[in-house]
């Protein structure tokens, strides 16, 4: 196997002197949650990161095309973000919202400035799971209805209420909060009934949302929630017009529309700052996390003043939500996105990658579908292009081969058959060529 060379880097990682990977693995098995998983046959230990690269304990460098599962938006340890957090850490690390502090107020103003329409009221939490849980509470309190519609193939978090929304058996426990949740057909133009050759596909998939409202609920619904691009589900991009039609059905049924932007937001699609904008809609509630803080435990819910008033009937409080340190870090991330034009870079490098992937698809029959927007990309692998039988084992092999050549990828889809990647938005054209070369070699090795 020919090994492509990583683009050069000026960064020199520090010498690592901590416990060995074997010792860390032993401690993890003894003291950590036994349900957490590892990607590789030989576990990888990452001890340092800079920009789009991460380093293991030996100092070996990897291109991080998964960005800590779409968490590192502007690059590992970005100097501007690190400096903002450090400055605040030295002064005051925690001050709840029962006191005034400029960081959270100024950050809310800046975040709200990125939102369209009347989406101007911010709630800060600690994760995407918390954000989606709060969005459900908000919708139910505002509408007085209970039923929620989510999508098959979705993932919305790891707490009890969001597991009720999630339809992946890999992630979902049989939790009581599943009651009142109905799952509509996934608008997947590759595996679904209506494909990209059908201009009315969006409307046809959205008809199932109306069907659930009419026959699966009392005719009234609290909310419809959807990732703007399904991430864990394999980077599924909805047909044009889908969200417009689905939102119209939900609003006619008395419900609110929630956009889960945990993975698609903050300019990653390239063409727009928010994933829902690619569908030409404005939701009633937007949830976000991961890339919002470039690795900080930060999430947010943004909604309208009218909807927010429904929660003002009671005290709503989050001890750590919007604390001074994460607020400083979140604001710094927005500043980097603006200054370094990372959205524009996502569009430019994403286009380069898609051109290369289309060429790889012509060479390797195992590639069934290439999809995504900007720097949120999925490659679905199949045993046969006609039957579309998932190539689960081969997907795992590609991840192993890529790791050996210095490229870290992710996988998704119900059967784990889709390679997915969403690198830090600071990747370069040279990084893109390296990624494509590694994929080519990995597919060839199959």
C-alpha positions as CSV (number, residue, x, y, z in Angstrom):
1,X,0.0,0.0,0.0
2,X,1.4,3.4,-1.0
3,X,1.3,5.9,1.8
4,X,0.4,9.5,0.8
5,X,2.4,12.2,2.7
6,X,0.7,14.6,5.1
7,X,1.1,18.3,4.2
8,X,4.0,19.8,6.2
9,X,3.4,21.5,9.5
10,X,5.5,23.9,11.5
11,X,4.1,22.7,14.9
12,X,6.3,20.6,17.1
13,X,4.3,18.6,19.6
14,X,5.4,18.5,23.2
15,X,7.2,15.4,24.5
16,X,4.7,13.2,26.2
17,X,5.6,11.7,29.6
18,X,2.3,10.3,30.8
19,X,1.0,6.8,31.2
20,X,1.2,4.4,28.2
21,X,-1.8,3.6,26.0
22,X,-2.0,0.1,27.6
23,X,-2.1,1.7,31.1
24,X,-4.8,4.2,30.0
25,X,-6.8,1.3,28.5
26,X,-6.5,-0.7,31.7
27,X,-7.7,2.3,33.8
28,X,-10.5,3.0,31.3
29,X,-11.8,-0.6,31.5
30,X,-11.7,-0.6,35.3
31,X,-13.1,2.8,36.1
32,X,-15.0,4.3,33.1
33,X,-18.4,3.7,31.6
34,X,-18.3,0.2,30.0
35,X,-20.6,1.3,27.2
36,X,-18.2,3.8,25.6
37,X,-16.6,2.5,22.4
38,X,-13.3,2.7,20.5
39,X,-13.0,3.0,16.7
40,X,-9.9,1.0,16.1
41,X,-8.6,-2.5,16.7
42,X,-5.5,-1.0,18.2
43,X,-6.9,1.9,20.3
44,X,-5.5,5.3,19.4
45,X,-4.4,7.7,22.1
46,X,-4.5,11.4,21.2
47,X,-2.6,13.8,23.6
48,X,-2.2,17.0,21.6
49,X,-4.0,19.0,18.8
50,X,-3.2,22.0,16.7
51,X,-5.3,23.3,13.9
52,X,-6.6,20.4,11.8
53,X,-4.0,18.0,13.2
54,X,-3.8,15.8,16.3
55,X,-0.8,13.9,17.7
56,X,-0.5,10.6,19.5
57,X,1.8,9.9,22.5
58,X,4.7,9.2,20.1
59,X,4.3,12.6,18.4
60,X,2.9,11.1,15.2
61,X,0.6,13.5,13.4
62,X,-2.8,12.8,12.0
63,X,-5.3,14.8,9.9
64,X,-8.4,14.9,12.1
65,X,-11.2,14.7,9.5
66,X,-13.7,13.9,12.2
67,X,-13.0,17.0,14.3
68,X,-13.7,15.3,17.5
69,X,-17.1,14.2,16.1
70,X,-17.8,17.6,14.5
71,X,-16.9,19.4,17.7
72,X,-13.7,21.3,16.8
73,X,-15.0,23.9,14.3
74,X,-12.1,26.4,13.9
75,X,-9.2,24.1,14.7
76,X,-7.7,22.4,17.7
77,X,-6.3,24.8,20.3
78,X,-6.9,27.9,18.2
79,X,-4.8,30.7,19.7
80,X,-7.6,33.2,19.8
81,X,-10.0,30.8,21.5
82,X,-7.4,29.5,23.9
83,X,-6.4,33.0,24.9
84,X,-10.0,34.1,25.5
85,X,-10.6,31.1,27.8
86,X,-7.3,31.6,29.6
87,X,-7.9,35.2,30.3
88,X,-11.3,34.4,31.9
89,X,-10.0,31.4,33.8
90,X,-7.5,33.7,35.5
91,X,-10.1,36.1,36.7
92,X,-13.4,34.3,37.4
93,X,-14.2,30.7,36.5
94,X,-17.8,30.5,37.6
95,X,-20.6,33.0,38.2
96,X,-24.2,31.8,37.8
97,X,-26.8,33.8,36.0
98,X,-28.3,35.0,39.3
99,X,-25.5,37.6,39.1
100,X,-24.7,39.9,36.2
101,X,-21.7,39.1,34.1
102,X,-20.8,40.8,30.8
103,X,-19.5,37.6,29.0
104,X,-22.8,35.8,28.7
105,X,-24.8,38.9,27.8
106,X,-22.3,40.0,25.1
107,X,-22.1,36.4,23.8
108,X,-25.9,36.1,23.6
109,X,-26.0,39.4,21.6
110,X,-23.4,38.1,19.1
111,X,-25.0,34.7,18.7
112,X,-28.4,36.2,18.2
113,X,-27.0,38.5,15.5
114,X,-26.3,35.3,13.5
115,X,-29.9,34.2,13.6
116,X,-32.5,35.0,11.0
117,X,-36.0,36.4,11.7
118,X,-37.2,36.7,15.3
119,X,-34.8,34.1,16.7
120,X,-33.2,36.4,19.2
121,X,-33.6,34.8,22.7
122,X,-30.7,32.6,23.9
123,X,-30.7,29.8,26.5
124,X,-27.3,28.3,27.3
125,X,-26.8,24.7,28.4
126,X,-23.9,22.3,28.5
127,X,-24.5,19.9,25.6
128,X,-26.6,19.1,22.6
129,X,-28.6,16.5,24.6
130,X,-29.5,19.2,27.1
131,X,-30.3,21.7,24.3
132,X,-32.8,19.3,22.6
133,X,-34.3,18.3,26.0
134,X,-34.9,22.0,26.7
135,X,-36.4,22.5,23.2
136,X,-39.0,19.8,23.8
137,X,-39.9,21.4,27.2
138,X,-40.2,24.7,25.5
139,X,-42.5,23.4,22.7
140,X,-44.8,21.5,25.0
141,X,-45.1,24.5,27.4
142,X,-45.8,26.9,24.6
143,X,-48.3,24.8,22.6
144,X,-50.0,22.9,25.4
145,X,-49.6,19.8,23.2
146,X,-47.5,16.8,24.0
147,X,-46.9,14.7,20.8
148,X,-43.6,15.2,19.0
149,X,-42.6,14.1,15.5
150,X,-39.0,13.1,14.8
151,X,-37.4,11.3,11.9
152,X,-36.2,7.8,11.4
153,X,-32.5,7.5,11.1
154,X,-32.1,10.5,13.6
155,X,-29.9,11.1,16.5
156,X,-30.6,13.8,19.0
157,X,-28.7,13.0,22.2
158,X,-28.0,10.6,25.0
159,X,-30.3,11.6,27.9
160,X,-33.7,10.0,28.4
161,X,-35.9,12.4,26.5
162,X,-33.6,12.7,23.5
163,X,-33.2,8.9,23.3
164,X,-37.0,9.0,22.8
165,X,-36.4,11.1,19.7
166,X,-33.5,9.0,18.4
167,X,-34.4,6.1,16.1
168,X,-31.0,4.4,16.0
169,X,-31.1,1.0,17.9
170,X,-27.4,1.4,18.5
171,X,-28.0,4.4,20.8
172,X,-31.5,4.1,22.0
173,X,-32.6,2.5,25.3
174,X,-36.3,1.6,25.8
175,X,-37.0,4.7,27.8
176,X,-40.4,5.9,29.0
177,X,-39.9,9.3,27.3
178,X,-40.4,7.5,24.0
179,X,-44.2,7.8,24.7
180,X,-45.6,10.6,22.6
181,X,-42.8,10.5,20.0
182,X,-43.7,9.5,16.5
183,X,-41.1,8.8,13.8
184,X,-41.7,9.9,10.2
185,X,-40.1,8.3,7.2
186,X,-36.5,9.4,6.7
187,X,-36.3,11.7,3.7
188,X,-33.3,9.8,2.3
189,X,-33.0,10.3,-1.5
190,X,-30.5,7.4,-1.8
191,X,-32.2,4.6,0.2
192,X,-35.7,6.0,0.3
193,X,-38.7,5.4,-2.1
194,X,-38.2,8.8,-3.9
195,X,-34.8,9.6,-5.2
196,X,-32.9,12.6,-6.5
197,X,-34.5,12.1,-9.9
198,X,-37.9,13.0,-8.5
199,X,-38.4,16.8,-8.2
200,X,-41.3,16.2,-5.9
201,X,-39.4,14.0,-3.5
202,X,-39.4,16.5,-0.7
203,X,-43.1,17.0,-0.8
204,X,-43.8,13.3,-0.9
205,X,-41.6,12.5,2.1
206,X,-43.1,15.4,4.0
207,X,-46.6,13.9,3.4
208,X,-45.8,11.3,6.0
209,X,-45.4,14.1,8.6
210,X,-49.0,15.1,7.9
211,X,-50.1,11.5,8.0
212,X,-48.6,11.1,11.5
213,X,-50.4,14.3,12.7
214,X,-53.7,13.2,11.2
215,X,-53.6,9.6,12.3
216,X,-50.8,9.1,14.8
217,X,-51.7,11.9,17.2
218,X,-54.9,13.7,18.2
219,X,-54.5,16.0,15.3
220,X,-52.4,18.4,17.3
221,X,-48.7,18.2,17.8
222,X,-46.2,20.0,20.1
223,X,-43.1,19.9,17.8
224,X,-41.3,18.5,14.8
225,X,-37.6,18.1,15.3
226,X,-35.0,17.3,12.6
227,X,-31.3,17.6,12.1
228,X,-30.7,19.9,9.2
229,X,-28.4,17.2,7.8
230,X,-28.5,13.8,9.5
231,X,-25.1,13.3,11.0
232,X,-24.9,10.0,12.9
233,X,-27.4,8.6,10.3
234,X,-24.8,8.9,7.6
235,X,-24.7,12.5,6.5
236,X,-28.1,12.4,4.8
237,X,-29.1,15.5,3.0
238,X,-32.9,16.0,2.6
239,X,-34.5,16.6,-0.8
240,X,-35.2,20.2,-1.7
241,X,-38.4,21.5,-0.3
242,X,-38.7,18.8,2.4
243,X,-38.5,21.1,5.4
244,X,-40.7,23.7,3.9
245,X,-43.5,21.2,3.4
246,X,-42.9,19.5,6.7
247,X,-42.9,22.8,8.6
248,X,-46.1,23.8,7.0
249,X,-47.9,20.6,8.1
250,X,-46.6,20.9,11.6
251,X,-47.6,24.5,12.0
252,X,-51.1,23.7,10.7
253,X,-51.3,21.1,13.4
254,X,-50.5,23.7,16.1
255,X,-46.8,22.6,16.5
256,X,-43.4,24.3,16.5
257,X,-40.5,23.4,14.3
258,X,-37.1,22.6,15.9
259,X,-33.9,22.6,13.9
260,X,-31.1,20.5,15.4
261,X,-27.9,22.3,14.2
262,X,-25.5,20.5,16.5
263,X,-23.5,19.2,13.6
264,X,-24.6,21.3,10.5
265,X,-24.3,24.8,12.0
266,X,-21.7,27.6,12.2
267,X,-20.9,27.7,8.5
268,X,-20.0,24.1,8.0
269,X,-22.3,23.7,4.9
270,X,-20.3,26.5,3.2
271,X,-23.3,28.1,1.4
272,X,-25.0,29.2,4.6
273,X,-24.3,29.8,8.3
274,X,-27.1,27.4,9.4
275,X,-28.0,24.1,7.9
276,X,-31.7,24.9,7.9
277,X,-31.1,27.8,5.6
278,X,-30.1,25.4,2.8
279,X,-33.8,24.3,2.9
280,X,-35.1,27.9,2.8
281,X,-36.9,27.8,6.2
282,X,-36.8,29.6,9.5
283,X,-37.5,27.3,12.5
284,X,-39.2,28.3,15.7
285,X,-36.5,26.9,17.9
286,X,-32.8,26.1,17.1
287,X,-30.6,23.9,19.1
288,X,-26.8,23.8,18.8
289,X,-23.7,22.4,20.5
290,X,-20.4,20.8,19.5
291,X,-18.7,23.3,17.2
292,X,-20.4,26.2,19.0
293,X,-17.5,26.2,21.6
294,X,-14.7,24.4,19.6
295,X,-14.5,21.8,22.3
296,X,-16.0,23.6,25.3
297,X,-19.0,22.0,27.1
298,X,-21.4,24.5,25.6
299,X,-24.8,24.2,24.0
300,X,-27.6,26.6,23.2
301,X,-31.2,27.0,22.4
302,X,-32.3,30.1,20.4
303,X,-36.0,31.0,20.0
304,X,-38.4,33.9,19.7
305,X,-39.5,36.2,22.5
306,X,-43.1,34.9,22.2
307,X,-42.0,31.3,22.7
308,X,-39.6,32.2,25.4
309,X,-42.4,33.8,27.4
310,X,-44.0,30.4,27.8
311,X,-41.1,29.3,30.0
312,X,-41.1,32.6,31.9
313,X,-44.1,31.3,33.9
314,X,-41.6,29.4,36.1
315,X,-38.0,29.9,37.0
316,X,-35.7,28.3,34.5
317,X,-32.1,28.0,35.6
318,X,-28.9,26.1,34.5
319,X,-26.1,26.2,37.0
320,X,-23.2,26.1,34.4
321,X,-25.0,27.2,31.3
322,X,-23.3,30.3,29.9
323,X,-20.7,30.5,32.6
324,X,-18.0,33.2,32.0
325,X,-15.3,30.8,30.7
326,X,-17.5,29.0,28.1
327,X,-19.2,32.3,27.1
328,X,-15.8,33.8,26.4
329,X,-14.8,30.7,24.4
330,X,-18.1,30.7,22.4
331,X,-17.7,34.4,21.5
332,X,-14.1,33.8,20.5
333,X,-15.2,31.0,18.1
334,X,-17.7,33.4,16.4
335,X,-14.9,36.0,16.0
336,X,-12.6,33.4,14.4
337,X,-15.3,32.3,12.0
338,X,-15.8,35.9,10.9
339,X,-12.1,36.9,10.8
340,X,-10.8,33.8,9.1
341,X,-13.8,33.3,6.8
342,X,-14.1,29.6,7.7
343,X,-17.6,29.4,6.1
344,X,-16.1,30.4,2.8
345,X,-13.3,27.9,3.3
346,X,-15.8,25.2,4.0
347,X,-17.5,26.0,0.6
348,X,-14.2,26.1,-1.3
349,X,-12.5,23.0,0.2
350,X,-15.8,21.1,0.3
351,X,-16.2,21.6,-3.5
352,X,-12.6,20.3,-4.0
353,X,-13.3,17.2,-1.9
354,X,-16.6,16.5,-3.7
355,X,-15.0,16.7,-7.1
356,X,-12.4,14.2,-6.0
357,X,-14.9,11.9,-4.5
358,X,-16.9,11.8,-7.7
359,X,-13.7,10.7,-9.4
360,X,-13.2,8.0,-6.8
361,X,-16.7,6.8,-7.3
362,X,-15.9,6.2,-10.9
363,X,-12.9,4.0,-9.9
364,X,-14.3,2.1,-6.9
365,X,-17.6,0.2,-7.3
366,X,-17.9,-0.1,-3.5
367,X,-18.9,3.6,-3.3
368,X,-22.7,3.7,-3.6
369,X,-23.3,7.3,-2.8
370,X,-21.4,10.5,-2.2
371,X,-23.3,13.3,-0.4
372,X,-23.2,16.2,2.0
373,X,-22.7,20.0,1.9
374,X,-19.5,21.9,2.5
375,X,-17.3,20.1,5.0
376,X,-20.0,17.7,6.2
377,X,-19.5,14.7,3.9
378,X,-20.7,11.1,3.7
379,X,-19.6,8.2,1.5
380,X,-22.0,5.3,1.6
381,X,-20.4,1.9,0.9
382,X,-22.3,-1.0,-0.7
383,X,-21.6,-4.5,-1.7
384,X,-23.6,-4.0,-4.9
385,X,-24.8,-0.7,-6.4
386,X,-28.1,-2.3,-7.6
387,X,-29.1,-4.0,-4.3
388,X,-27.4,-1.4,-2.1
389,X,-26.5,-4.0,0.4
390,X,-24.5,-2.2,3.1
391,X,-20.8,-2.8,3.1
392,X,-20.3,-2.6,6.9
393,X,-17.1,-4.7,7.2
394,X,-15.5,-2.8,4.4
395,X,-16.3,0.5,5.9
396,X,-14.5,-0.6,9.1
397,X,-11.5,-1.7,7.0
398,X,-11.3,1.7,5.3
399,X,-11.2,3.4,8.7
400,X,-8.4,1.1,9.8
401,X,-6.4,1.6,6.6
402,X,-6.9,5.4,6.7
403,X,-5.7,5.5,10.3
404,X,-2.5,3.7,9.4
405,X,-1.8,6.4,6.7
406,X,-2.5,9.3,9.1
407,X,-6.1,10.1,8.5
408,X,-8.9,9.9,11.1
409,X,-12.4,9.4,9.7
410,X,-15.8,8.6,11.2
411,X,-18.6,6.3,10.3
412,X,-22.4,6.4,10.4
413,X,-25.6,5.0,9.0
414,X,-27.8,2.4,10.6
415,X,-25.4,-0.5,9.7
416,X,-22.2,1.5,10.1
417,X,-21.8,1.5,6.3
418,X,-21.1,5.2,5.7
419,X,-17.8,6.9,6.0
420,X,-18.5,10.4,7.3
421,X,-16.2,13.2,8.0
422,X,-16.4,16.9,9.0
423,X,-12.9,18.2,9.6
424,X,-12.0,21.5,11.3
425,X,-13.0,24.3,9.0
426,X,-9.4,25.5,8.7
427,X,-8.4,22.6,6.4
428,X,-6.3,23.5,3.3
429,X,-6.4,22.4,-0.3
430,X,-3.3,20.3,0.5
431,X,-5.2,18.5,3.3
432,X,-8.0,17.8,0.9
433,X,-5.7,16.2,-1.6
434,X,-4.1,14.1,1.2
435,X,-7.6,13.0,2.3
436,X,-8.6,12.0,-1.2
437,X,-5.3,10.1,-1.8
438,X,-5.7,8.2,1.4
439,X,-9.3,7.2,0.6
440,X,-8.1,6.1,-2.9
441,X,-5.5,3.9,-1.4
442,X,-7.9,2.6,1.2
443,X,-10.5,1.6,-1.3
444,X,-7.8,0.1,-3.6
445,X,-6.6,-2.1,-0.6
446,X,-10.1,-3.6,-0.3
